[in-house]
Amino acid sequence: MGKKRKVQCANTEGLFRIIQSIPSSKAESCKRWLAKVGYERIQEIEDPELAQKRMRALYKAKGYPDSWIEKRTRGIAIREDLTDQWNKTGVKGEKEYAILTSEISKAAFGVTTVRA
């Protein structure tokens, strides 16, 4: 058995805050990157199409073909419409979404989605 040691942890937001507080010039490139990404996200809030363009560019950079990217984008939109409809009818909670998703999969493909 190894020794027990105290460990300090932080989530992503906490790590970004720690990076921002580092007074070293070696952290400047990371601070500039964080500022750039933050600015881009604010632009995407103002114009949501920018977020979709960024998503497509990331999938393209990962090597996905345009046909796959188009299907993925449509699939996301369809899923959002579906969950919006479910919300309007009072569906709440992860368990209810899982049941509905499983029923759709069973009807469409003959398989159910099961959580392990």
C-alpha positions, 0 to 999 in steps of 0.5 A, spaced: 500 500 500 502 506 498 502 512 503 496 517 504 497 524 501 492 530 501 490 532 494 488 538 492 483 538 486 479 543 482 474 543 476 475 546 469 473 553 472 477 553 478 483 551 474 482 557 469 481 561 475 488 559 477 491 560 471 489 567 470 492 568 477 499 566 476 503 572 475 509 569 471 510 571 464 510 563 462 503 563 463 501 569 458 500 565 452 495 560 456 492 567 459 491 570 452 488 563 449 483 563 455 481 571 453 481 569 446 476 563 447 472 567 452 471 572 447 469 567 442 464 564 446 461 571 447 461 572 440 457 566 439 452 568 444 450 574 440 450 570 434 449 562 435 450 561 428 458 562 429 457 556 434 455 552 429 460 554 424 465 552 429 462 545 431 463 544 423 470 546 423 472 542 429 469 536 426 472 537 419 479 538 422 478 531 426 477 528 419 469 527 418 466 527 411 461 533 410 456 528 409 457 525 416 457 532 419 451 534 415 447 528 418 450 530 425 448 537 425 441 535 423 440 529 428 442 534 433 437 539 431 431 533 431 433 531 438 433 538 440 426 539 437 424 532 440 426 534 447 422 541 447 416 537 445 417 532 451 418 538 455 412 541 453 408 535 455 411 535 462 417 530 461 422 531 466 428 528 469 433 523 466 429 517 467 423 519 463 428 521 457 431 514 458 425 511 457 422 515 451 429 514 448 429 507 449 422 506 446 423 510 440 430 506 439 425 499 440 420 502 435 425 504 429 431 499 430 428 493 434 433 495 440 432 498 446 437 503 450 439 500 456 444 503 462 449 499 465 
